[in-house]
């Protein structure tokens, strides 16, 4: 997977906070790539899905899925379809689909 800047959300940019952010990003990098791949694989098997449908499909938490979906959208590997569906909570959620670039990334 393509690495995103680990410093994008850093607050109070001091050498100490930047180092802490970099350390946290480094520690999470292997898990982030694995979770991104799981989200891509789930979307490759489905025509489309909301984040909560991906939670049900993968068995991962929403807290694990939602940031990975945002990262994959930023990378152009998945995209919102422009439609929305109701979640079990009754709230409307964006429907996501894998892109051609996402299928290629999954195959590599």
C-alpha positions, 0 to 999 in steps of 0.5 A: 500500500502507498504510505500516507504522511504520518504527520498529517494530523499532528498538533503542537508541532514541536520536535517532541510531538513530531517524534511521538507522531512519527513513532506512533505512525511507524508502530501502526504502519504494518497494521494499517497496510493489513487493514487497508488490504482487508477493506480492499478485499471485502469491497472486491467481493461485494458490488459496494458497501457502507462502512458498517457493511464492511464491519459485518463482512470483515469482523473488524471494528468500525474504528478500524474500518473507517480510517482505512476507508478514508485513507483508501479514498484519498489514495484513489483505491476506493470511491464513494458511489454517490449513493447512500443507504440506511445503516441498522441504526437508521442513519444514512451512510455513504456507499463505497466501491473499489476502483480499478486502481484498487483492484490492481493494488489488491492483485499486486 
